[in-house]
């Protein structure tokens, strides 16, 4: 399968600046073009399910052209099966993206490269129970030495066991240990190099009715540093997702989450995020879908990622997002879409407040 897409976006506040502020270079608002070419492959070889995907993207800014960059995304996965009792997966992926200006102030280009290698294996214990283990390695780096203190790498081990029900429902208990390192930091009281994190989780999915599904996890996490024990953290975490087919044309999805260092917020930061979101989608016809999205998010920077001052690190932020989108599928191969999103952040410091509007149109081809 091959695919190509073209996005045009208008950013009213590209650098996420407070009212009355302008960047040192570039423009406060800008028109952005994103062109992507990709290919994917999948094949079932006996019981072995193998898939791979790769994509290259070029992002161009009309005014702030110093931010122009090319990115490479890749994903490979092998869902393996041995006999009747052993199964698991081996997965590797890479993503490259421009660091957003929501959290890193300034106007420099900093491209984040995120890589993860993961292996899991489970053994069936009877028809409904299983035991398993897994291992992972994760790295995150920034281009041109732009944010050396934020580069990190982590190694993880996990043990788990669970119960399977008919219809695909399951409940899984897991214990995970992660050893992380910030290789470019100094080991001090305020900016430690290494941490250890332990995760206790219960995850699964449940369908109480034929039109409603719940999935996600609940757990408890502890993180400790070798020197900077004032940055240690422990507490409850979780993410619950819901999908409700309210009618033949209306589908409502949503989630509530409390996470530590959530990747979608800051890949490499120690931040406690609490958020709730809902997305109603209306299938107007076989080819047209209209949707809206509302999210409220609160973040507590009780743990310092190392690049903030002592006074700045202990702070909170509230952010709200509202979005509208419409998609038109001309055929199985050709589709078009448009979206409009408003977002606003209120922080302890006026310099962190901002309002932004993003409008976009897109077209994609798949064959």
C-alpha positions, 0 to 999 in steps of 0.5 A: 500500500502506498499513500500520499498526503498534503496538509495546509495549516494556518497558525495564528500563534505559531510560537505560543506567545502571550498577547502583545508579544512577537518572536525575535525572528519569523512571524507570530502567525504563519502558513505551514505546508506538510507533504508526506509520502509513505508505504506500508506492507503486511502479510500473514505467513502461516500464523506469523503476522508481519507488517511494516510502514515508512513515511517521509515528510517535508514541512515548510513555513512561509515566514518562519522558514528557519523551522523547515525540516524533513522527518522520517517515520518508520514502524515494523511489527511481528506478531509471533506465535509458537505452537498453541501456547506461546505468542507475543510481538516484536516491534520497533518504531521511530518518529521525528517531529518538530518540538512544539513551542507549548513547553519549550520557549524560543524560536529555534528549530529543534527536531525530536527523534524518538525510537522504541524497541519492544518485545513481549511474550505470553504463555497460555495457562489453560484456555483463559489464563496467561503469564508473560514478560516483556522488555523495551528500550527507548531513546529521545534525542534533539537535533543540533544539540539544541536541548542536550539536557532533555535527551534521554534513554530508558530500559524497561522490564515487565512481568504480567498475567491475565484472564481472557474472556469470550468476545476479546475482553481481558484483564491484565495485571502487570509490574514494570521497572524502568531505568532511565538516564539523561546522559547530558545532565550533571548528577546534582541535587537539582538536576539528576542523571538517572531515575528508577520507576516502578509501575503497578497496573491493572489494564483491560477492556470491557463491553457492558453492552453491544454498543459501549466499550471501555478500555484502559488501565489503572495503576500506581507509579513510583519514581526516584532519583539517585541524588535529586530525591526532592524530585521523587514522585509516587501516586495513582495513574490511569487512563480510561477510554470509552466508545459509545455508538449512540445511534447508527450515525452518532458515535461518542468517544472520550477519555479521562487520564492521569499520567506521569510524563505523558508522551503527548505532553512532553516525551522527556519531562517529569509532569503530572497530567490530568485531562478529560476529553470527549469527541462526538462524531456524526456520520452524515453519509457513507462519505461524510463525517463531521466531528467535534472535540473538547479537552480540558487538561491540567498539568502539575510541574511538581517534578523538574525536568532539569531545564527550568529554574527552581522557582519555575519548576513548581507550577501548574497550568490549565489548558482547554481545546475545542476543535471541529473537523469534517472529512469527505471520502471521495472513494476508497483511495481519495479523501479530503478534510478540514479542521478548526481548533482553538486552544487557550492556556492559563498558567501561574506566569503571564509569560506562559499564557497564550491563545491560538487558533489552527485551521487546516485543509488536507487531501490524501491518496492511498493505493 
